[in-house]
Amino acid sequence: MKIQKQQIQKRSKKTAIILPIALLCILFILFIVGFVSLQPVLTKFTEYTAGQSSAGQRNQYGLAVPVRSPYEDEAWFSDPLGLLLVVDRNTALSADYEPLDLVNLESHGVKTRHAHLQGRIVAIYDLLSMFEEAKKDSHFFYVFSSYRSYETQKETYNYWVQQLGKAEADRSSARPGHSEHQLGTTFDMSATDYKGDVFDGFDKSPAGIWLAENAWKYGFVMSYPENSEAITGYIHEPWHFRYVGRGCSKVIFELGVIPSVFIRELDVYRKSKQEEETPAHADSKLKVLGRLP
Ligand SMILES: [Zn+2]
């Protein structure tokens, strides 16, 4: 009996030591597993907050300049912000298409030629970042044309038809509904170190070269690059940039494709994917086959 009692006492002593150690080990393992699985999120968060704080700089209006647009979505492919709508010679926006998030550019710190100019706020953060970065290279950009409603585009187009005749006007001015300016994410830009809004030679000027080389880093693409008139229908416009988001602009830049061609192909691809995945479509297919009442 005495020996048994001693054995039990010994065992409970052992348990008293082993149990906490085992618990500590389990906790340690759980901590490691948790930390490893959270690591990507943590890294992202750290990068994000670091980006925010290094942004610390302010523009001439005293507004903080974010390094990266808070609206930027890495899932750009699904286009949650409607940045990749097809607008070209063949496809028009409806007359009543008007973005819901239009804001005044000047009041958001963007330098412009005309105080009334507007744009979609989703594009403005990156536009500001780009203009701020350009200042480091002594280029002081401003916007001289941005959002145009269907009606305004109608007036603009008619003006150019009167000035140049229909054939020539069609090369540089879009018909109503066909202008990327109706998107609210397209901006015509020039720089104060350039000779104003005059277009001739802008692509050869240091400011024009800077834009062509750097705009993609901020989510912008040059819609009508050199030697693309046969495809886009418009003359080379080195001042006209459309915001498509950083994810998409990087791909367009790296592939070296004409933006409108890429956006159209992407649209076709996305629609085919949606059709594959939509149950309603599957049902209608089955109905056609006579399997459903
Ligand atoms: Zn333009």
Boltz pocket constraint, residues with backbone or C-beta under 6 A from the ligand:
constraints:
  - pocket:
      binder: B
      contacts: [[A, 145], [A, 181], [A, 187], [A, 188], [A, 239], [A, 240], [A, 241]]
      max_distance: 6.0
